[in-house]
Structure formats: C-alpha cells, structure tokens
C-alpha cells in the first residue's frame, strides 16, 4: 500500500527541500530539565508541587523530534512505516522491558503480597504499552484511589508515547500522499497536525472537567501536546526565517514558564486541560527560539551536567520511580524505617543516575546499534518474544497471588461455619460457660491480598448507581416477608454481608439502593461534573419516592461524607451537611417506616492507612496499623441529623466498639483484617458482626426488628 506517491512531478521531494538542523543541545538540556523536575517532584511532592509537568515537556519534545524526522523523510509505503516502528522498538523497548522484568522480580522479593495482583496486571499491560488505560479505568474507581502506588505507574506516559509513535507515521504518510496529489504537501501536513491539535485540545479541556481522573491518563487528552511539538517542527522546517526576532527572549520566557509551572501548578488543579498549556507552550517556545546568542538559554542548557543528564534522561525516568516505591519495602524487611529520609532520597537520586548511565550504555545504545536486529523482521520478532516473557511474568505474579487468595477464602469459609469459632468479631462476644475464652485475637488468619478483594456481593452483582446516576439498579437478597431497604453509598453497602445473614435468620428481604460516592441528601455535593452533581440529587429524590411509596417496612441507612458540599469547604460541610439529610429522614418517619441509622465506622484513611497493605508490611507489629477513635474519626452528617429528630420510629447504632475494642482501633480482630482499603469493612469481618448487629437491631425497639 502506497502512503506517498513516487511520481517525481508531484512528490514531496519536488517541493523546496526542508531545512535540516543537526544535534540541538538545547533540546538535550530540556530533557534534563524535564526528568529532573519529575524526579524532584516524586521525592519532594510538597515542594516541587508541579513537577509532574516534566512529562508534558517530554511530550512536546517527542512530538517535535518525531515529526521533524517524518517530514524530512516521509513514509512512502508500509515498508517505511515498519522501518520507523522497528527503529522505535530498538530505541525504547530493551530498556523499558528490562525495568519491567526487574520490577516483577523485585516485587516478588520485597513487596507485600497484597500488591502482587495489581502490580502483575500493570506489568502485563505496561509490557503491551496500554497501561495508561489500565490506570485510567482504576482512577475512576474511587475504591481503588487509595491503593498503594504502583512501581510501574510512570509507564503510563511511555504508553501514551508508544501509541503516538504507532499512529503518527501513518497519519503523516497519508497527509503527504493527499498533499502530493493536491500539489500542496506542506500545507496538507500542517493542516492535518493543526486539526489533530485543535480536536485533542478541545476534548482535553472538556473531558478534564467531566472526568478529571481518567482524563489525566488517556491518549486523546494528551495527543495535542505531542501535536504541539509537531506544529513546532512544521514551523521550524518550513516557515521560520533564518533568525527568529527576539529569539533569546522567547527562549527565556519558555524556560521561565516551565520553572514557574514546577512550583505553582498543583495536582489538585484540573489537568491536563487548559492548564497544561503552560508547560506545553513554554517548551514549544524554547524549541522555537533555537537561539545561539550570548544571552540565549543555550549556554545554560548546554552545560555538561545538563547534557549528561539529557543523554540518560530516558533511563533515569525508567528507573527512578521503581526505586522510590520499592526501597521502603526493602527497608522494612531489613528492619529500618520505611519512610524515606533525606539521605535515602539522595541515595535514590545518585543510584538512579548510576543505573541509568549503565542502562543507557549497555542496553539502549547496544540494542539500537546491534546488527542482530538490523532488519525489521528480526526487530519485531525480538519485541514479540521479549514482551511475551515480561507479560508472562506479570501474569504469573497474578496467578500466584490468586492461588493464595483462593486457599485463604476456603479456610475462612470453614471458620465462618464453625459455631465455636473465634473468627473476627466473634472474638469480641462474651464467652459462654461451655465455650473457651477467645485468645490471641490478632494472629492473622486472613491474607492481606484476600482482604483487598473481600467485598460485599453488591460489587459483583452490579448494585451501584454510578455517576451521573441515571442508571438506578436495585438488588434483592433474601425472600422474607419483612421488606427492608438498604440505602446509602458504599458505607451502607459494606454492611450487606452482615444483613444477608440476618435476612436468612429473621425472615427479611433486603433491597439495596446504593450509589457510588453519592450521599442521599437534598444538598448538592462536589462530584466534579455538573451532570454528576445534579444526577446525585435526582437519585436521592428517586430513592425517597421509591422507599416511601409503599412496600417497605424499614430503612437501614449509613453513609460516609466522602466529598464536600458543592462550593463548600470541609469545615462548612461538617456544619451544613446534616440539614441535607433531615428532610429525607423525616420523609421516612412520616411514611411510618422504621429507620435505623448506622453511624459511620472509624476511618483509617484519616491517618493514611491502607489497612491490607499496612498489615502485609507489619504482620509482627500490627500496632503500626492501629489508631485511636480520635485519630480515626470522620464526620457523619447523617448520624448528626438523626440525633436531632425525636421519633420512636428511629434508632441510631454506633459501631465504634466493634472496631475499637478497649479504646484502640485495630486492623486485625479475631484474625480477620477489618478493612479492605482505607475505609470499607471486609465482607468477612462484616459477616462476623451479624450477631452484634442483630442484637442492636433487636434492642432498638422497632417493630420490624423485634
């Protein structure tokens, strides 16, 4: 298939020859700056708050260099395209796959088993260069938001670039083909890149507002940054005069923009979107300047340390993040502190540079120049084999973890069915005369990896209304005569395993009305997109109508205020949010429903404790993962509102004692890990709480639960 015509009369070569420029030390210096600010950001995120924009600098550089190459040597057929891909493979894959292989082995050796499944899956998708989509999907699952950082998280940007490298030569080749037939190759190429730039930028601005977490990772929201480099390439090669006016000033303005963005752009800003214009335009200005005057940025960017760091910047980027993530695990195994001190961070910087130099010298350069992979066929064969091996490593990590988890589930199920078991909350019950006292209640019976996926059936059964809350699923459990509605967000859903057990015992049917991240309230919450804010309120109205229209005997409700009210601070939310629940609670009371409010559980996330990961690291020192009721406190506007309503049809249950016996909130009770993340009860622990919950419901005095 021809991508560009070979007719001499209309071929690109008949147009004026593009200006060819050689090695540019300023771009190598920009690479050094980009990887430097990323490294500093990852080590000191509170100081270099916008250092993540180094990735955007890399995108523009890549777009400029690749487009420059393709304009100078436009692909004329599929052989040219495959040759381009082969060069990219030889340049990028050997080092990246080596890092993934080392990360896979290191994770087995030093990281807690609780992160094996996620890391294995991410190694698999990173080896195939689609991990950015993996992280995008995970980012919109707020239950996954508190997961331990992945040692291959930085591969998201490499995946974006590889996807760009895959499609860009085809796009440029087709643009040259069409342009040659129209006898306007330069104009058509320029128009094509402008169109891609504009479409991607508009989509990026819109989608960053609609789905900010997902927008950060996906390729369509980043394509315009790479296309910006392409536009600079078109200008530099076809348009720019011999000397750009004020070129030195332009270069310094661009450099100042990158530095300013490093300190003033924050992670809580909507990014990429329009804010990414700061690092993108700034980088474009430095490249456009291409100034060699005494007062240009070139002398600074050409300093020997900057050139050295620029030469090894790709490998520094590859190696530094796994070190930052995995070194604390290694330190913990060696009995030293798991927190990175100044000396640890300095060592990581030095070691990142050292191993990057070695990787560049003996991996990148060797594979790029080797004659063994000279032909595209051999290169593709190498890529397929190497990617398959690394992917298999990721899959094996997942398989091993899954086997451990399955065995653990079987053991826990046996213990759950034992009436004399001290499993979980059963260890908190008073001992009967014919039952020995439960002892050693902290010895671990649940694997941390099992805990991370130990969730109520509501997840597997698809019982959640998710943003924008237009889909409103109902799930039923049990087939009893008494109809009970379970209402709330995920902190109502995590009580379902206990309520299922009680439904069998007490002749109930449980119907769920569960919304992800949305509190059932009359007040708008900060859920990002306007559709989500309004959708949550509409869902709340629907739930009230549905539960009060007849057919239900009681409502059990519980919630966590996981986002502030729309336009309000957390302090204002704590004061004002109870009013949003008052009308709803009163509607249930007026409808003669028995209403039970379960006060929210203690919140380990207040101390940034991801419980299964913490337990995995501190099996012999579980106190490192515990807290006090005060340190694990979180507001509960629903319970506060319920306290102000005087009705014999309403009862409030306070579950703190079930998680904080003897005044200490524990990560493990009766051998069971209490939370599957920073906030949600494991299904196993919830099941063991059924007797306590049943007793509290019975003592509430409400007719439904007599």
C-alpha positions in Angstrom: 0.0 0.0 0.0 1.4 3.4 -1.0 1.4 6.1 1.6 3.1 8.7 -0.5 3.3 8.9 -4.3 6.7 8.3 -6.0 5.8 10.4 -9.0 8.6 12.9 -9.3 6.4 15.7 -10.6 4.1 15.6 -7.5 6.3 14.0 -4.8 7.3 15.9 -1.7 10.9 15.9 -2.9 9.9 18.2 -5.7 8.9 20.8 -3.1 11.6 23.0 -1.6 14.0 21.0 0.5 13.2 21.3 4.2 15.9 22.9 6.2 17.9 20.3 8.1 19.3 21.1 11.5 21.7 18.9 13.4 22.0 18.0 17.0 20.4 20.5 19.3 22.0 20.9 22.7 19.0 23.0 23.9 16.7 20.0 23.5 19.0 17.7 25.3 19.1 20.3 28.1 15.3 20.4 28.1 15.2 16.6 28.5 17.5 17.0 31.6 15.2 19.7 33.0 12.1 17.5 32.4 13.4 14.4 34.0 15.0 16.5 36.8 11.7 18.1 37.9 9.9 14.8 37.7 12.5 13.2 39.9 12.3 16.0 42.4 8.5 16.0 42.4 8.4 12.3 43.2 10.8 12.7 46.1 9.6 16.1 47.4 5.9 16.5 46.2 5.2 19.2 48.7 8.0 21.4 47.5 8.1 20.8 43.7 4.3 20.7 43.6 4.0 20.9 39.8 7.0 18.7 38.9 4.7 16.3 37.1 4.7 18.7 34.2 8.1 17.3 33.2 6.1 14.6 31.4 4.4 17.3 29.3 7.8 18.7 28.4 8.8 15.3 27.2 5.6 15.0 25.1 6.4 18.2 23.2 10.0 17.2 22.6 8.9 13.8 21.3 6.3 15.3 19.0 8.9 17.8 17.7 11.6 15.2 17.0 9.4 12.5 15.5 7.5 14.9 13.3 10.8 16.5 12.2 12.1 13.1 11.1 8.9 12.2 9.4 8.7 15.5 7.5 12.3 15.1 6.3 11.8 11.5 5.3 8.1 11.0 4.8 7.0 7.3 4.7 6.1 6.4 1.1 4.9 2.8 1.8 4.3 0.3 4.6 7.9 -0.7 4.5 8.9 2.8 5.5 6.3 2.7 8.3 7.5 -0.7 9.6 11.1 0.5 9.4 10.1 3.5 11.6 8.4 1.3 14.1 11.5 -1.0 14.2 13.8 1.9 15.0 11.5 3.0 17.8 11.4 -0.6 19.2 15.2 -0.8 19.2 15.4 2.5 20.8 12.8 2.1 23.6 11.8 -1.4 24.3 15.0 -3.1 25.6 15.4 -0.7 28.5 11.7 -0.5 29.4 11.2 -4.2 29.3 14.3 -4.7 31.4 12.9 -2.4 34.0 9.6 -4.2 34.0 11.4 -7.5 34.4 13.4 -6.2 37.3 10.3 -4.7 38.9 8.4 -8.0 38.6 11.2 -10.0 40.3 11.7 -7.3 43.0 8.0 -7.2 43.8 8.1 -10.9 44.5 11.1 -10.5 46.7 10.4 -7.3 48.8 6.9 -6.1 48.3 3.9 -7.2 50.3 1.8 -9.9 48.8 -1.2 -7.5 48.9 0.1 -5.6 45.9 1.1 -8.6 43.7 -2.1 -8.8 41.8 -2.3 -5.1 40.9 1.4 -4.9 40.1 1.3 -8.1 38.0 -1.6 -6.8 36.0 0.1 -3.4 35.5 3.3 -5.1 34.4 1.3 -7.1 31.8 -0.4 -4.0 30.4 2.8 -1.9 30.6 4.6 -4.6 28.5 1.9 -4.1 25.9 2.1 -0.3 26.2 -1.6 0.1 27.2 -1.1 0.6 31.0 -2.3 4.2 30.7 -5.8 2.9 30.0 -5.4 0.5 33.0 -4.6 3.4 35.3 -7.4 5.5 33.7 -10.0 2.8 34.5 -8.6 2.4 38.0 -8.6 6.1 38.6 -12.4 6.4 38.2 -13.0 3.6 40.7 -12.8 5.6 44.0 -12.4 2.3 45.9 -9.0 1.9 44.1 -8.0 5.5 44.8 -6.2 4.7 48.0 -4.3 1.7 46.6 -0.5 1.6 47.3 1.4 3.3 44.5 2.4 1.0 41.6 6.1 0.6 40.9 5.2 0.9 37.2 2.9 3.8 37.4 5.2 6.0 35.4 4.8 3.8 32.4 1.5 5.5 31.7 3.3 8.3 29.8 5.5 5.8 27.9 2.3 4.1 26.8 0.9 7.4 25.5 4.1 8.0 23.6 4.2 4.5 22.1 0.6 4.8 20.9 1.6 8.1 19.3 4.6 6.5 17.6 2.3 3.8 16.3 -0.2 6.0 14.6 1.8 9.2 13.7 3.9 7.9 10.8 0.7 6.6 9.2 -1.0 10.0 9.7 1.9 11.9 8.3 2.4 9.5 5.4 -1.3 9.8 4.4 -1.1 13.6 4.7 1.9 13.6 2.4 0.0 11.3 0.0 -3.0 13.5 -0.1 -0.9 16.7 -0.2 1.2 15.4 -3.1 -1.9 14.7 -5.2 -3.2 18.1 -4.4 0.3 19.5 -5.0 0.3 21.1 -1.6 2.1 18.6 0.7 3.4 21.1 3.2 0.0 22.8 3.6 -1.9 19.5 4.0 0.6 18.2 6.5 0.4 21.4 8.5 -3.4 21.4 8.3 -3.6 17.8 9.5 -1.5 18.5 12.6 -3.4 21.6 13.4 -6.7 19.7 13.1 -5.4 17.0 15.5 -4.1 19.6 17.9 -7.3 21.5 18.0 -9.6 18.5 18.3 -7.5 16.9 21.1 -7.1 20.2 23.0 -10.9 20.9 22.9 -11.6 17.3 24.0 -8.9 17.6 26.8 -10.4 20.7 28.2 -13.9 19.3 28.2 -13.0 15.8 29.5 -10.7 17.1 32.2 -13.8 18.9 33.6 -16.1 15.9 33.1 -13.7 13.1 34.2 -10.6 14.6 35.7 -9.0 11.4 37.0 -9.5 9.5 33.8 -8.5 12.5 31.6 -5.1 12.6 33.1 -4.0 9.2 31.6 -5.8 8.7 28.3 -4.2 9.3 25.0 -6.8 11.5 23.3 -6.4 14.2 26.1 -2.6 14.2 25.6 -2.4 14.0 21.8 -2.5 17.8 21.4 0.7 18.1 23.5 2.6 15.8 21.1 0.9 17.6 18.1 2.2 20.9 19.5 5.7 19.5 19.0 4.6 18.6 15.5 3.5 22.1 14.8 6.8 23.5 16.0 8.5 21.0 13.7 6.5 22.3 10.7 7.3 25.9 11.6 11.0 25.3 12.2 11.4 23.3 9.0 9.2 25.1 6.5 8.3 28.6 7.9 10.9 30.0 10.3 13.2 32.8 9.0 16.9 32.4 9.4 16.7 34.2 12.7 13.5 34.5 14.8 13.1 38.0 16.2 13.7 38.2 19.9 14.7 34.6 19.9 16.8 34.9 23.1 13.9 36.5 25.0 11.5 33.8 23.7 13.7 31.1 25.0 14.0 32.6 28.4 10.2 33.2 28.6 9.7 29.5 27.8 12.2 28.3 30.3 10.7 30.6 33.0 7.3 29.1 32.2 8.5 25.6 32.8 10.2 26.6 36.1 7.1 28.6 37.2 4.8 25.7 36.4 7.0 23.4 38.6 6.2 25.5 41.6 2.7 26.9 41.0 0.8 24.2 39.1 -0.7 21.8 41.7 -2.0 18.3 41.4 -5.5 19.3 42.6 -5.9 21.6 39.5 -7.9 20.3 36.5 -5.0 18.8 34.5 -4.2 18.4 31.6 -6.9 20.6 30.2 -6.1 24.2 29.5 -3.6 24.4 32.4 -1.2 22.1 30.5 -0.9 24.9 28.0 1.7 26.4 30.4 4.3 23.7 30.2 3.4 22.8 26.6 3.6 26.4 25.2 6.7 27.1 27.3 8.5 24.0 25.9 7.5 25.0 22.4 8.9 28.5 22.9 12.3 27.1 24.0 12.4 24.8 20.9 11.3 27.6 18.6 13.9 30.0 19.9 16.8 27.8 18.9 19.0 30.7 19.8 22.7 30.6 19.9 23.4 34.1 21.1 25.4 35.1 24.1 22.2 35.9 26.1 20.2 32.9 24.9 19.2 29.9 27.0 21.6 27.7 25.1 24.7 28.2 27.3 22.7 27.2 30.4 21.1 24.2 28.7 24.4 23.2 27.2 26.2 22.9 30.5 28.0 19.5 30.7 25.9 18.2 33.6 22.7 19.1 31.7 23.9 17.3 28.6 24.9 14.2 30.6 21.5 14.1 32.3 19.8 14.7 29.0 21.7 11.8 27.4 20.4 9.4 30.1 17.1 11.0 30.7 15.0 8.1 29.3 16.7 5.6 31.6 16.5 7.9 34.6 12.8 8.2 34.1 12.5 4.4 33.8 14.5 3.5 36.9 13.8 6.3 39.5 10.2 5.5 40.3 10.5 1.8 41.0 13.3 2.7 43.4 11.1 5.2 45.2 8.3 2.7 45.5 10.3 -0.5 46.3 13.1 0.9 48.6 10.7 1.5 51.5 9.6 -2.2 51.3 13.2 -3.3 51.3 14.0 -1.0 54.3 11.1 -2.5 56.2 12.3 -6.0 55.6 15.8 -5.0 56.8 14.3 -3.6 60.0 15.0 0.0 59.2 12.4 2.8 58.8 10.1 2.6 55.9 9.9 6.3 55.4 12.4 7.9 53.0 14.7 10.4 54.8 17.0 12.9 53.2 19.9 10.5 52.9 17.6 7.8 51.4 16.4 10.3 48.8 19.9 11.4 48.0 21.0 7.8 47.5 18.0 7.2 45.3 19.0 10.2 43.1 22.6 9.0 42.8 21.6 5.4 42.2 19.0 6.4 39.6 21.7 8.3 37.7 24.2 5.5 38.0 21.9 2.7 36.9 20.5 4.9 34.2 24.0 5.5 32.8 24.7 1.8 32.8 21.3 1.1 31.2 21.9 3.7 28.5 25.4 2.4 27.8 24.9 -1.3 27.8 21.2 -1.7 26.9 19.8 1.3 25.0 22.9 2.0 22.9 23.8 -1.7 22.4 20.4 -2.7 21.1 20.0 0.4 19.0 23.2 -0.3 17.1 23.3 -4.0 17.1 23.4 -5.7 13.7 21.4 -8.7 15.0 18.2 -6.5 14.9 19.1 -4.6 11.8 16.1 -5.9 9.8 12.5 -5.0 10.9 11.5 -8.7 10.9 14.2 -9.5 13.5 13.3 -6.5 15.5 9.6 -7.4 15.6 10.5 -11.0 16.5 12.6 -9.7 19.4 9.8 -7.4 20.5 7.2 -10.2 20.4 9.3 -12.6 22.4 10.5 -10.0 25.0 7.1 -8.6 25.5 5.6 -12.1 25.9 8.2 -13.0 28.5 7.6 -9.9 30.6 3.8 -10.2 30.2 4.1 -13.8 31.4 6.0 -12.6 34.5 3.1 -10.2 35.3 0.5 -12.9 34.7 2.5 -15.4 36.9 2.5 -12.8 39.7 -1.2 -12.5 39.5 -1.7 -16.3 39.3 0.4 -17.0 42.4 -1.5 -14.4 44.4 -4.8 -15.7 43.2 -3.9 -19.2 44.3 -3.0 -18.0 47.8 -6.2 -15.9 48.0 -8.5 -18.8 46.9 -7.0 -21.2 49.5 -7.4 -18.5 52.2 -11.0 -18.0 51.2 -11.7 -21.7 51.7 -10.1 -21.6 55.1 -12.1 -18.6 56.2 -15.4 -20.1 55.0 -14.7 -23.2 57.1 -14.1 -21.0 60.2 -17.2 -18.9 59.4 -19.4 -22.1 59.6 -17.9 -23.2 62.9 -20.2 -22.1 65.7 -17.4 -22.2 68.2 -15.0 -20.2 66.1 -13.3 -17.0 67.4 -13.1 -15.6 63.9 -13.4 -11.9 63.5 -16.0 -10.1 65.7 -16.9 -13.4 67.4 -13.8 -12.9 69.5 -15.4 -9.8 71.0 -18.5 -11.6 72.2 -18.7 -12.6 75.9 -17.6 -16.2 76.4 -20.4 -18.7 77.2 -19.9 -21.1 80.0 -19.4 -24.0 77.6 -17.1 -22.1 75.3 -13.4 -21.3 76.0 -12.4 -17.7 76.0 -11.0 -16.3 72.8 -7.3 -15.5 73.0 -4.7 -14.4 70.6 -7.3 -12.4 68.6 -4.7 -10.6 66.5 -3.0 -13.7 64.9 -3.6 -13.3 61.2 -6.0 -15.8 59.6 -6.8 -13.6 56.5 -4.2 -13.0 53.8 -3.8 -9.2 53.1 -4.3 -9.9 49.3 -7.6 -11.7 50.1 -8.7 -8.7 52.2 -8.2 -6.3 49.3 -10.9 -8.1 47.3 -13.1 -9.2 50.2 -16.1 -7.0 49.3 -19.9 -7.4 49.6 -21.9 -9.1 46.8 -23.1 -5.6 45.8 -20.0 -5.1 43.7 -20.1 -8.4 41.7 -23.9 -8.1 41.3 -23.7 -4.5 39.9 -25.9 -2.9 42.5 -24.3 0.5 42.3 -25.6 3.7 40.8 -22.6 5.4 39.4 -22.1 8.9 38.1 -24.1 10.5 36.5 -26.6 8.3 38.4 -29.1 7.9 35.6 -28.9 4.1 36.0 -30.6 3.1 39.2 -30.2 -0.6 39.9 -31.9 -2.4 42.7 -30.7 -5.8 44.1 -32.6 -8.0 46.4 -31.2 -10.5 48.9 -33.4 -13.0 50.9 -37.1 -13.8 50.3 -38.6 -13.0 53.7 -41.9 -11.3 54.5 -40.4 -8.2 56.0 -39.2 -5.7 53.4 -36.0 -3.8 54.4 -34.4 -1.1 52.2 -30.6 -0.7 52.5 -29.9 2.9 51.5 -26.7 5.0 51.1 -23.3 5.0 49.5 -20.5 2.4 49.8 -20.6 2.7 53.6 -24.1 1.3 53.5 -23.1 -1.4 51.0 -20.3 -2.7 53.3 -23.0 -3.8 55.8 -24.7 -6.0 53.3 -22.8 -9.2 54.2 -24.0 -8.9 57.8 -27.5 -8.1 56.7 -27.6 -11.0 54.4 -27.0 -13.4 57.3 -29.7 -11.7 59.3 -32.2 -11.8 56.4 -32.0 -15.6 56.4 -32.5 -15.7 60.1 -35.2 -13.1 60.6 -37.4 -13.5 57.5 -36.3 -10.4 55.7 -35.9 -9.3 52.1 -33.2 -6.8 51.6 -33.5 -4.4 48.7 -30.4 -2.2 48.0 -30.4 1.5 47.0 -26.7 2.1 46.7 -24.8 4.9 45.0 -21.1 5.2 44.5 -19.7 8.3 46.2 -23.1 10.0 46.3 -24.7 10.7 49.7 -28.5 10.5 49.8 -29.1 14.2 50.6 -31.0 17.2 49.4 -27.9 19.3 49.2 -25.6 19.3 46.2 -22.2 17.6 46.6 -18.9 18.4 44.9 -18.8 15.5 42.4 -16.9 17.2 39.7 -19.1 17.4 36.6 -22.4 19.3 36.8 -24.2 16.2 35.5 -22.9 14.2 38.5 -23.9 16.9 41.0 -27.5 17.1 39.6 -27.6 13.4 39.0 -26.9 12.6 42.6 -29.6 14.9 43.8 -32.1 13.4 41.3 -31.1 9.9 42.5 -31.7 11.0 46.1 -35.2 12.2 45.3 -35.9 9.0 43.4 -34.8 6.9 46.4 -37.1 8.8 48.8 -40.0 8.4 46.4 -39.3 4.7 45.8 -38.9 3.8 49.5 -41.9 5.8 50.8 -44.3 4.7 48.1 -45.3 1.6 49.9 -44.0 -1.9 50.2 -41.2 -1.4 52.7 -41.3 -1.9 56.4 -38.0 -0.4 57.3 -34.9 1.5 56.1 -31.4 0.8 57.2 -29.1 3.6 56.1 -25.4 4.6 56.5 -23.1 6.9 54.7 -19.7 8.5 54.6 -19.4 12.1 53.5 -16.6 11.4 51.0 -16.8 14.7 49.2 -17.6 18.2 50.5 -20.8 20.0 49.6 -20.7 21.8 46.2 -18.8 25.0 46.6 -18.1 24.5 50.3 -15.0 23.8 52.4 -14.8 20.7 54.6 -15.4 22.9 57.7 -18.6 24.3 56.2 -19.7 20.9 55.0 -19.4 19.5 58.6 -21.7 22.3 59.8 -24.2 22.4 57.0 -24.4 18.8 55.6 -26.7 17.5 58.4 -29.5 19.7 57.1 -29.3 17.9 53.8 -30.3 14.6 55.5 -33.1 16.0 57.8 -35.9 16.2 55.2 -35.1 12.7 53.9 -35.1 11.1 57.4 -38.3 12.9 58.2 -39.9 11.6 55.0 -39.2 8.0 56.1 -40.5 8.7 59.6 -43.7 10.3 58.2 -44.2 7.3 56.0 -44.3 5.1 59.1 -41.1 3.3 58.2 -38.8 2.0 60.9 -35.5 3.8 60.3 -32.1 2.6 61.5 -29.1 4.9 61.0 -25.7 3.1 61.4 -23.2 5.7 62.4 -20.1 5.6 60.0 -17.3 3.3 61.0 -13.9 4.6 62.2 -11.8 5.9 59.3 -8.2 4.6 59.0 -7.8 6.9 56.0 -7.5 9.8 58.4 -4.0 8.5 59.2 -3.4 7.5 55.5 -3.5 3.8 56.5 -4.3 1.4 53.6 -5.1 -1.4 56.0 -4.3 -4.6 54.0 -1.0 -3.1 52.7 -0.1 -1.9 56.1 -0.9 -5.3 57.7 1.2 -7.0 55.0 4.2 -4.9 55.9 3.7 -5.1 59.6 2.4 -8.6 60.4 4.6 -8.7 63.5 3.9 -5.1 64.5 0.2 -4.6 63.9 0.2 -1.6 66.3 1.8 0.3 63.4 -1.6 -0.1 61.6 -3.9 0.8 64.5 -5.2 4.0 65.8 -7.4 5.7 68.3 -11.1 6.6 67.9 -9.9 10.2 67.8 -7.3 9.7 65.1 -9.7 7.5 63.1 -12.6 10.0 63.5 -14.6 11.2 60.5 -17.7 13.4 60.4 -21.1 11.8 59.9 -23.8 14.4 58.9 -26.4 11.6 58.6 -26.0 10.5 62.2 -25.8 14.1 63.4 -29.1 14.8 61.7 -30.7 11.7 63.1 -29.8 12.7 66.6 -31.9 15.8 66.3 -35.1 14.0 65.2 -37.2 12.8 68.0 -39.2 9.8 66.8 -40.0 6.4 68.2 -39.6 5.1 64.7 -35.9 5.9 64.5 -32.8 4.3 66.1 -29.1 5.0 65.8 -26.4 2.3 66.0 -22.9 3.2 67.0 -20.4 0.6 65.8 -17.2 2.1 67.2 -16.8 -0.6 69.8 -16.8 -3.3 67.2 -13.7 -1.8 65.6 -12.0 -0.1 68.5 -12.3 -2.6 71.5 -10.6 -1.3 74.6 -10.2 2.1 73.1 -7.9 1.1 70.3 -9.0 0.8 66.6 -7.5 -2.4 65.3 -6.6 -3.5 61.8 -7.0 -7.2 62.7 -9.6 -8.6 65.1 -10.1 -12.3 65.6 -7.6 -13.0 62.9 -9.6 -11.1 60.3 -8.5 -7.8 58.6 -11.2 -5.3 59.4 -11.0 -3.1 56.3 -10.3 -3.9 52.6 -8.9 -0.4 52.0 -8.8 2.9 54.0 -12.5 2.9 54.8 -14.6 -0.1 53.9 -15.2 -3.2 56.0 -14.2 -6.5 54.6 -17.1 -8.8 53.9 -15.7 -11.5 56.2 -15.5 -9.1 59.1 -19.0 -7.8 58.4 -20.3 -11.4 58.4 -18.8 -12.0 61.8 -20.6 -8.8 63.1 -24.0 -10.2 62.3 -24.7 -11.3 65.9 -23.8 -7.9 67.3 -25.8 -6.1 64.7 -28.8 -8.3 65.3 -28.6 -7.6 69.0 -28.5 -3.9 68.5 -31.4 -4.0 66.0 -33.5 -6.1 68.4 -32.8 -3.7 71.2 -33.8 -0.7 69.1 -37.5 -1.3 70.0 -38.6 -1.0 66.3 -41.4 -3.4 65.3 -39.6 -4.6 62.1 -36.6 -6.0 64.1 -38.4 -7.5 67.1 
